[in-house]
Amino acid sequence: MSEPLSDSALDQLFRTARTYNGYSDEPVSTEQLHAIWDLVKFGPTSANSLPARIVWCVSDEAKAKLAALALPANAEKILKAPVTAIIASDNEFYENLPELFPHADARSWFVGNEALAHTTAFRNSTLQGGYFILAARALGLDTGPMSGFNNAGVDEAFFADQPSVKSNFISTLGYGDPATIFERSPRPDFARFNSIA
Amino acid sequence: MSEPLSDSALDQLFRTARTYNGYSDEPVSTEQLHAIWDLVKFGPTSANSLPARIVWCVSDEAKAKLAALALPANAEKILKAPVTAIIASDNEFYENLPELFPHADARSWFVGNEALAHTTAFRNSTLQGGYFILAARALGLDTGPMSGFNNAGVDEAFFADQPSVKSNFISTLGYGDPATIFERSPRPDFARFNSIA
């Protein structure tokens, strides 16, 4: 049985962590991107489907291409951040299931059922996006997740050769600059959005 | 700037954490459910929309009602687990935005745009589901997330009085019994599902 993590760990992951609009000049290394994936990959997905496909935009060219497809306020964040990750979703993730989920013929659950495949891909790539946010925080980094961009444009610009892959959301990544955040928005108590049955 | 969490914390959150099929007899208290929410609520959602609605099934009656709507293998897990959480999504989350996101008229972005509201609700309630899994682990608990159940039936059984609320996924919760898990499925290296641009 595990014990709760320390208060400082819970703060870093959840309570004092924030969504950043800007970052310090401290770079983020390729090794850190690998380290994030090496945590994210262990998060649970349905039938170990791992549908997320991540493009880590680190070059000026990639950032400019992505920024041109984002809302103006988000474009500025993308251009200035050390990294922006595009979290995308492979709607044909099931082709990997014979390898990723060897216990059962899970591929057959999805082939020919496009609605189920799309829902599963969207739900599980989003879960992996949540793991990405918390993995980055666990490694001392900060994120700025955003959905204000042209999804179809990003798909065309980054995934033209992979028609089954669709962008889900994007997130800046770096060491957050506290000067770029505002007061935290309200967080309701348990009774507001939870019930016990 | 934060430091990376300890190796043991990274193990507990990601690397040695597992999806459990069964749990010890150790109970989960109402205070623990509140403690999970008090971490989950801080995870980022688009415009602080917080669309997740969680029903924590702790009574035999609620577990039986939910189990009757799940695949047989999942029904057994629900009946035996100390708690099963239904993570649902409020498609009319935007009615709370004047309170939750006071900086802008975010409600107007969604009213009358049902497709955007549904996508935003599904994406962000799923992110909150990811935070739920990792918050439970951070507090020393284990989870067993599942999507093999009758969503429409669960909506009718648990949310009949809230037609804008739709079930997303469910998860058992407790202190995992290592005897109930199998060998971990493969987790591919960075190069398989990631690229650097």
Interface residues (C-beta under 8 A of the other chain):
Chain A: M1 S2 E3 P4 L5 S6 A9 L10 Q12 L13 F14 R15 A17 T19 S24 E26 T30 L33 H34 W37 D38 L39 V40 K41 F42 G43 P44 S46 N48 L50 A52 R53 I54 V55 W56 C57 V58 S59 E61 A62 E99 L100 F101 P102 H103 T120 F122 R123 T126 L127 Q128 G129 G130 Y131 I133 L134 A135 R137 A138 L139 G140 L141 T143 P145 S147 F158 N168 F169 Y175 F182 S185 P186 R187 P188 F190 F193 N194 S195 I196 A197
Chain B: M1 S2 E3 P4 L5 S6 A9 L10 Q12 L13 F14 R15 A17 T19 S24 E26 T30 L33 H34 W37 D38 L39 V40 K41 F42 G43 P44 S46 N48 L50 A52 R53 I54 V55 W56 C57 V58 S59 E61 A62 E99 L100 F101 P102 H103 T120 F122 R123 T126 L127 Q128 G129 G130 Y131 I133 L134 A135 R137 A138 L139 G140 L141 T143 P145 S147 F158 N168 F169 Y175 F182 S185 P186 R187 P188 F190 F193 N194 S195 I196 A197
